[in-house]
Amino acid sequence: MKHRLHCFAFLTLAVLLFASSCKKETFDGPLPKVHIIATGGTIAGTSTDIGYEAGKVSIETILQAVPELTRYAELDYEQFCNIGSQDMSESIWLPLAKRVNQVLESGKYDAVLITHGTDTMEETAFFLNLTIHNPKPVILVGSIRPSDAADADGPASLLKAVQTIVKPNAVGKEVMCCLGSKVYEAGAAFKNDTHSLDPLSETSVDWYLPHNADTGFFIDNLEELPEVGIAYGYGSNSTVALEAFVNAGYKGIVFAGVGDGNLSQAALDFAAQAAKNGVMIVRSSRVPYGGVYTEGGEVDDEKLGFIASGSLSPQKSRILLMLVLSATRDIDVIRSYFRQGVFDHA
């Protein structure tokens, strides 16, 4: 059920300090309307004896601490789920994407904000970017400290996220991720630090996909996605992980290889046989920068039936492969998605 946000009398110190340095926005007409979809994460967490537990506080409680938001937008909200983002999965991504599309297509809102844990924020943002078909701004926002911490960073991030998506230049971008004072778009964003208050960074990407009506994947009739796993590369790695995915019937495997997406000889031989048997094998890398390409590398992808990930990380390669496999099993078409991007398939 949707609720109308009421302004509360208190303001946290974190928000007060942050807001005092911000120039007040002015609007000629009514305030922009933003719909908030809460999914949990540390921003909804509470402290425990050993640290904190994510996804324990409702979105209503979170928003009570940030009445400053109502200066910038008229807000509605809903509690979609309340989990730590380590438990985020395609079983949640699919209905979440459908819900965001529904909200934006209703014509009632100018933007969508999603509260989310930081562990898999980049993955959810990337999935939504490939499955949302409206150019209105969508932003994910999280925190590193739980909601009841004395120095909680969630309120300031929420304020920054709302200030970002109500600006005219936010329309037509990729789905965005916001932590602290920084905002990154889905294709490039990744978490690069486990504890820093500024844990997001970005990599260079081969292609750019602002979500709109003509691009991406249409998932309205999908209830599940093909299973795709990630196997991690290391020196002289065995084939155990690859064998497990194949024996479990997975339709695709992303190999997070060493260096330029390389596999040990044993893993290479097993993966080549799996590819001959119809399993889609994507070569990515555990290295965060540089990407994996057939050209100039050590692996003959064409001969072995592999797919090079390009600039995509293993986790983002998995998402793209799941979505592509929901539409086709033509390896040449799949390769073209990784080489040229989804935009070129509009």
Backbone torsions as a table, in degrees:
resi	resn	phi	psi	omega
1	MET	NA	139.8	178.7
2	LYS	-84.3	147.6	179.0
3	HIS	-129.2	151.6	174.9
4	ARG	-91.3	130.2	-177.5
5	LEU	-74.4	128.1	176.3
6	HIS	-101.9	142.9	-179.4
7	CYS	-76.5	134.4	-179.8
8	PHE	-108.9	158.8	-169.4
9	ALA	-78.4	-17.0	-175.0
10	PHE	-105.1	157.3	-179.1
11	LEU	-139.9	128.0	-178.7
12	THR	-68.4	153.6	-179.6
13	LEU	-60.2	-37.4	-179.0
14	ALA	-61.6	-42.6	-179.6
15	VAL	-70.8	-38.7	-179.6
16	LEU	-60.8	-46.0	179.9
17	LEU	-64.8	-40.1	-178.9
18	PHE	-69.2	-44.0	-174.6
19	ALA	-70.3	-29.3	-177.0
20	SER	-63.2	-22.8	-179.3
21	SER	-95.0	0.6	-175.5
22	CYS	-100.0	136.4	175.6
23	LYS	-73.3	133.0	-178.6
24	LYS	-68.1	132.8	178.2
25	GLU	-78.4	146.6	174.6
26	THR	-121.8	142.4	-178.4
27	PHE	-127.0	136.9	-179.1
28	ASP	-72.9	-32.0	-177.9
29	GLY	-121.9	-150.1	178.9
30	PRO	-62.4	154.3	176.4
31	LEU	-62.7	147.4	174.3
32	PRO	-59.5	150.3	179.1
33	LYS	-104.4	124.5	-178.3
34	VAL	-119.7	130.8	176.0
35	HIS	-102.7	126.2	-178.8
36	ILE	-101.9	129.4	177.4
37	ILE	-115.7	115.7	-175.8
38	ALA	-95.5	132.0	178.5
39	THR	-121.3	-4.3	178.4
40	GLY	111.4	-140.6	-179.1
41	GLY	91.7	-176.8	179.5
42	THR	-62.1	-32.1	179.2
43	ILE	-60.5	-22.5	175.8
44	ALA	-109.6	21.1	-176.7
45	GLY	-92.1	163.9	174.6
46	THR	-130.5	152.5	-176.0
47	SER	-69.8	148.5	174.9
48	THR	-130.9	179.7	-179.1
49	ASP	-63.5	-29.4	-177.3
50	ILE	-105.2	-8.1	-178.5
51	GLY	167.2	-100.0	177.5
52	TYR	-159.2	166.6	175.5
53	GLU	-122.8	123.7	-177.0
54	ALA	-75.7	157.4	171.5
55	GLY	65.3	47.5	-179.6
56	LYS	-116.9	-17.7	-174.2
57	VAL	-108.7	141.5	-179.6
58	SER	-75.5	158.5	178.4
59	ILE	-64.7	-31.4	178.5
60	GLU	-62.2	-43.1	178.7
61	THR	-65.4	-41.3	179.1
62	ILE	-60.2	-45.4	-175.4
63	LEU	-72.1	-23.5	177.4
64	GLN	-60.1	-27.3	-178.1
65	ALA	-83.8	-2.5	-175.9
66	VAL	-132.6	59.6	179.1
67	PRO	-62.4	-18.6	178.3
68	GLU	-57.8	-24.5	-178.9
69	LEU	-58.2	-32.2	-175.1
70	THR	-71.7	-7.2	172.3
71	ARG	-73.9	-22.2	-171.3
72	TYR	-111.2	-23.5	-176.4
73	ALA	-158.0	154.7	169.1
74	GLU	-89.8	125.6	-169.2
75	LEU	-115.0	136.3	163.8
76	ASP	-118.1	160.1	-179.7
77	TYR	-151.4	160.1	175.4
78	GLU	-148.2	147.7	176.4
79	GLN	-94.2	99.9	-176.8
80	PHE	-76.5	-45.5	173.2
81	CYS	-159.3	176.8	-179.9
82	ASN	-148.1	84.7	-173.1
83	ILE	-135.1	162.7	166.2
84	GLY	-73.3	143.4	-172.1
85	SER	-71.9	-8.3	170.9
86	GLN	-65.1	-18.6	177.9
87	ASP	-99.0	5.5	176.8
88	MET	-68.7	137.6	-176.5
89	SER	-149.2	173.3	179.3
90	GLU	-64.0	-22.7	176.5
91	SER	-67.9	-20.3	173.3
92	ILE	-98.6	-37.9	-179.3
93	TRP	-56.7	-45.0	-176.4
94	LEU	-60.8	-54.1	178.0
95	PRO	-66.4	-28.4	177.6
96	LEU	-66.3	-46.6	178.2
97	ALA	-61.0	-41.8	178.5
98	LYS	-62.4	-39.2	-179.8
99	ARG	-67.5	-42.5	178.7
100	VAL	-62.3	-44.0	177.0
101	ASN	-59.0	-42.4	-179.8
102	GLN	-62.6	-44.5	-178.9
103	VAL	-62.8	-46.6	-177.6
104	LEU	-70.0	-36.7	-179.3
105	GLU	-73.5	-15.6	179.1
106	SER	-66.5	-22.1	-178.2
107	GLY	79.4	1.9	-177.1
108	LYS	-87.2	-18.0	-170.6
109	TYR	-126.6	151.8	179.1
110	ASP	-96.7	-15.3	-178.2
111	ALA	-166.0	163.9	175.5
112	VAL	-126.0	134.0	174.6
113	LEU	-117.6	133.3	-178.5
114	ILE	-120.8	120.7	172.8
115	THR	-80.6	139.1	-168.0
116	HIS	-158.7	149.9	173.0
117	GLY	-69.9	157.8	-176.2
118	THR	-83.8	-19.5	-174.8
119	ASP	-58.2	-44.2	-177.3
120	THR	-122.3	21.2	-179.2
121	MET	-56.2	-43.8	-178.4
122	GLU	-63.1	-32.1	179.8
123	GLU	-72.9	-46.7	178.0
124	THR	-61.5	-42.3	178.9
125	ALA	-60.8	-43.1	-179.4
126	PHE	-66.0	-43.6	177.4
127	PHE	-60.4	-47.7	-179.8
128	LEU	-63.1	-37.2	-179.4
129	ASN	-62.5	-30.2	-179.8
130	LEU	-87.3	-8.4	-173.0
131	THR	-128.6	0.0	175.8
132	ILE	-97.5	139.1	-172.6
133	HIS	-125.6	49.7	177.8
134	ASN	-149.4	133.7	-175.6
135	PRO	-76.2	-5.2	179.9
136	LYS	-63.3	149.6	-173.7
137	PRO	-63.4	140.0	172.8
138	VAL	-131.9	129.6	-178.3
139	ILE	-136.6	139.6	173.3
140	LEU	-102.4	138.6	-177.8
141	VAL	-135.3	139.7	-179.6
142	GLY	-144.0	-166.4	179.1
143	SER	-151.3	165.7	176.3
144	ILE	-99.8	-30.0	178.7
145	ARG	-104.4	147.8	-178.8
146	PRO	-68.3	166.7	-172.6
147	SER	-65.0	-26.6	-177.1
148	ASP	-97.7	8.1	176.1
149	ALA	-69.9	146.7	-179.2
150	ALA	-62.2	-30.7	-179.8
151	ASP	-114.4	40.9	-178.7
152	ALA	-55.2	134.5	-178.7
153	ASP	-98.8	-5.1	-179.5
154	GLY	-60.7	-44.9	-179.4
155	PRO	-57.5	-44.2	-179.7
156	ALA	-65.4	-38.2	178.6
157	SER	-66.5	-39.5	176.6
158	LEU	-60.4	-44.9	-179.8
159	LEU	-62.7	-44.5	178.2
160	LYS	-61.5	-40.8	-178.6
161	ALA	-64.5	-44.4	179.4
162	VAL	-65.7	-43.7	178.4
163	GLN	-59.6	-32.5	-179.1
164	THR	-71.4	-46.7	-171.4
165	ILE	-81.7	-10.9	177.1
166	VAL	-88.2	-5.7	179.1
167	LYS	-81.1	143.2	-178.5
168	PRO	-57.3	-33.3	-177.2
169	ASN	-75.6	-0.6	175.8
170	ALA	-80.3	-18.2	179.5
171	VAL	-71.6	137.1	176.1
172	GLY	86.0	8.1	176.2
173	LYS	-91.7	173.3	169.2
174	GLU	-69.2	165.9	170.0
175	VAL	-55.9	138.5	-173.9
176	MET	-110.1	157.0	175.0
177	CYS	-121.4	135.0	-178.1
178	CYS	-129.0	126.4	170.1
179	LEU	-139.4	128.4	-178.5
180	GLY	62.2	-127.6	-176.7
181	SER	-99.9	6.5	-174.2
182	LYS	-115.1	145.6	179.0
183	VAL	-129.6	131.9	177.7
184	TYR	-128.0	152.0	177.1
185	GLU	-89.5	158.9	-165.0
186	ALA	-59.1	-42.9	-174.4
187	GLY	-62.3	-35.0	-174.2
188	ALA	-99.2	-20.6	-171.8
189	ALA	-69.1	140.1	169.0
190	PHE	-155.5	152.2	179.0
191	LYS	-84.3	123.6	-174.0
192	ASN	-118.3	6.7	-180.0
193	ASP	-150.1	137.8	-175.1
194	THR	-81.0	-23.7	-173.6
195	HIS	-129.0	-15.4	-177.2
196	SER	-60.6	148.5	173.9
197	LEU	-75.1	-5.7	178.0
198	ASP	-127.9	65.9	-168.0
199	PRO	-88.9	-4.8	-178.9
200	LEU	-93.3	144.3	174.7
201	SER	-141.5	-168.3	179.2
202	GLU	-147.1	153.2	174.4
203	THR	-114.5	165.5	173.5
204	SER	-76.1	147.6	-177.7
205	VAL	-127.0	152.4	-178.4
206	ASP	-76.1	-31.0	-176.5
207	TRP	-144.7	157.2	-172.3
208	TYR	-124.6	133.3	-174.3
209	LEU	-133.6	84.7	169.7
210	PRO	-63.5	128.5	-176.9
211	HIS	-70.9	132.7	175.9
212	ASN	-156.5	-172.7	-171.3
213	ALA	-68.1	-21.2	-170.4
214	ASP	-107.1	-3.2	-175.6
215	THR	-121.2	167.7	176.1
216	GLY	86.4	-165.8	-175.0
217	PHE	-110.8	139.6	-178.9
218	PHE	-98.8	115.3	-169.8
219	ILE	-115.0	14.4	-176.3
220	ASP	-55.7	-35.3	-176.1
221	ASN	-99.6	6.1	-179.6
222	LEU	-92.6	133.8	175.0
223	GLU	-108.6	-17.6	176.8
224	GLU	-154.1	165.6	179.7
225	LEU	-119.0	153.8	176.7
226	PRO	-58.0	143.9	-178.1
227	GLU	-78.4	128.6	177.8
228	VAL	-133.2	131.4	-179.9
229	GLY	-113.5	168.5	177.2
230	ILE	-120.0	124.1	174.6
231	ALA	-105.6	135.6	-173.5
232	TYR	-96.8	134.8	179.4
233	GLY	-89.7	146.2	176.0
234	TYR	-157.9	170.3	-176.7
235	GLY	-56.9	123.8	177.7
236	SER	58.4	34.4	-175.1
237	ASN	-61.8	146.2	179.8
238	SER	-81.3	-179.8	-179.3
239	THR	-99.3	7.3	-173.1
240	VAL	-57.2	-47.6	-178.4
241	ALA	-64.8	-43.3	178.1
242	LEU	-61.0	-44.6	179.6
243	GLU	-61.0	-40.6	-179.0
244	ALA	-61.7	-44.5	179.3
245	PHE	-65.7	-42.8	179.8
246	VAL	-63.3	-46.0	-178.8
247	ASN	-66.1	-25.7	178.3
248	ALA	-82.9	-3.0	177.4
249	GLY	83.2	20.4	178.6
250	TYR	-64.3	141.3	-177.6
251	LYS	-83.3	-20.4	-179.4
252	GLY	-150.5	153.4	176.2
253	ILE	-135.6	130.6	171.4
254	VAL	-99.6	125.6	178.3
255	PHE	-101.0	114.7	177.8
256	ALA	-83.3	80.8	-170.5
257	GLY	-74.5	172.3	175.0
258	VAL	-82.3	152.4	176.9
259	GLY	52.2	-125.5	-177.3
260	ASP	-83.0	46.3	178.9
261	GLY	73.4	28.8	-175.7
262	ASN	-82.7	151.1	178.7
263	LEU	-119.9	151.2	170.6
264	SER	-62.6	162.3	-177.6
265	GLN	-60.3	-40.3	179.5
266	ALA	-63.6	-45.2	179.3
267	ALA	-66.6	-38.1	178.9
268	LEU	-61.8	-46.2	-179.1
269	ASP	-63.6	-43.0	-179.5
270	PHE	-66.0	-43.7	-179.1
271	ALA	-63.6	-37.7	178.8
272	ALA	-63.9	-40.0	177.7
273	GLN	-67.9	-39.8	177.2
274	ALA	-61.3	-40.7	178.6
275	ALA	-62.2	-40.7	177.9
276	LYS	-62.7	-29.3	-179.7
277	ASN	-87.9	6.1	172.8
278	GLY	103.4	0.3	176.9
279	VAL	-82.3	129.5	179.3
280	MET	-79.9	121.1	-177.5
281	ILE	-110.7	118.7	176.5
282	VAL	-106.6	127.6	174.8
283	ARG	-91.9	116.7	172.6
284	SER	-121.5	-161.8	-178.2
285	SER	-142.9	147.9	173.4
286	ARG	-75.4	-10.3	178.1
287	VAL	-80.4	128.9	-172.6
288	PRO	-73.9	-17.4	-175.9
289	TYR	-124.2	150.2	172.4
290	GLY	107.5	-36.0	178.3
291	GLY	79.8	173.4	-179.6
292	VAL	-127.1	125.2	-176.9
293	TYR	-135.2	148.5	177.0
294	THR	-65.9	-40.8	-177.9
295	GLU	-68.3	126.9	176.2
296	GLY	82.6	2.0	-178.5
297	GLY	-99.0	-172.2	-178.0
298	GLU	-98.0	-9.5	-173.7
299	VAL	-111.4	131.4	177.3
300	ASP	-89.5	88.9	-175.9
301	ASP	-61.4	-40.6	-179.1
302	GLU	-60.2	-44.8	-178.5
303	LYS	-68.3	-40.6	-174.6
304	LEU	-89.0	-9.6	179.8
305	GLY	81.9	27.1	179.6
306	PHE	-98.1	171.2	177.6
307	ILE	-127.9	128.0	177.1
308	ALA	-84.1	138.5	-172.5
309	SER	-79.3	-12.9	-173.1
310	GLY	65.6	-136.4	-176.3
311	SER	-83.6	-4.5	-174.4
312	LEU	-76.2	138.7	174.5
313	SER	-68.0	165.5	176.9
314	PRO	-55.1	-42.6	-176.8
315	GLN	-69.2	-35.5	177.4
316	LYS	-77.5	-32.2	174.5
317	SER	-61.4	-39.9	178.1
318	ARG	-60.0	-44.8	-178.8
319	ILE	-63.6	-47.0	179.5
320	LEU	-62.2	-41.3	-179.3
321	LEU	-65.0	-40.7	177.2
322	MET	-58.8	-45.8	-177.9
323	LEU	-68.8	-41.5	178.5
324	VAL	-63.4	-42.5	-179.1
325	LEU	-66.6	-19.8	175.2
326	SER	-73.6	-13.1	-177.6
327	ALA	-115.4	-29.9	-175.9
328	THR	-158.6	157.2	171.8
329	ARG	-121.6	15.2	177.4
330	ASP	-77.2	113.8	-173.3
331	ILE	-64.8	-31.5	178.0
332	ASP	-67.0	-39.4	176.8
333	VAL	-66.4	-42.5	179.9
334	ILE	-62.2	-44.2	177.4
335	ARG	-58.5	-38.4	-177.4
336	SER	-66.6	-31.5	176.1
337	TYR	-64.1	-43.4	-179.0
338	PHE	-72.3	-31.4	-178.5
339	ARG	-81.1	-43.2	-169.5
340	GLN	-110.3	-15.5	178.8
341	GLY	93.1	161.0	-178.0
342	VAL	-68.6	-31.9	-176.6
343	PHE	-56.9	-36.8	-176.8
344	ASP	-72.8	-6.7	-180.0
345	HIS	-103.5	9.9	-179.1
346	ALA	-63.6	NA	NA
